[in-house]
Amino acid sequence: MNIIKSILLSLVVVAIIVVASGYTKNESEAPKKEQLETVVDLQTVEKTEQQTISLFVTHGHCSTPFAGVVNNLQLDITSRSDQGNPLENMALSFEVDPNTFNVCRAEELTPKIRQQGLFVGKHNEKITFKSTNVYTMGLDWYQVNGNMSIKGIEKKVKFFVTGIRNPQDQMASSLVLSGQVNLFDWGIDYDKIVNGKSDNVPTKLLYLNMQIDALNYQTPLVTVNEEQ
């Protein structure tokens, strides 16, 4: 009888050791998994936070599309308590470093787009835009006037902003800015700088398009409850 009890006791001890070691192993692996998930989340956030703008010039029967990195994007939207349109008084500003331009379908053209004299000035000035006033053209459709600087030269420009939202939402969740500017306003002869000679039908229009996540820039509405 004592022998049987000893055998049973040994089995119980072994079973406890196995269960305890398995629990300890799972606990040690859990932080690694959590840490891995945290790293992935941070990488996703960093990727989505980089704002870009798409541009292209059209010359003849072909176009040259390229993109650049946007910095210091400011979109001021104030929530309203009167159920009015929160975007009608928005203010928008941003800057683009032309040294970040990359041609989308022909990488060999990237050095030409980045060469000094085209969009890059002598002092590596950023391309900047700052809105001055906004006009509501229709539902989720706005004309945004402002000043745009290329190579340190500032000119008045006009862009259009379209809002994208679900029908039940009060405000658009994202905005799409689009428009065109005349490069001749900045003294830029695209054909001469890029191809070495001016064209009889000059390439003078630069088109811009940028999507903005508007929800990231909305200022919360602060209400004060006064005690009676």
Secondary structure by P-SEA (a helix, b strand, c coil): caaaaaaaaaaaaaaaaaaaaaaaaaaaaaaaaaaaaaaaaaaaaaaaabbbbbbbcccccbbbbbbbbbcbbbbbbbbbccccccccbbbbbbccccccccccccccccccccccccccccccccbbbbbcccccccccbbbbbbbbbcccbbbbbbbbbbbbbccccccccbbbbbbcccccccccccccccccccccccccbbbbbbbbccccccccbbbbbbcc
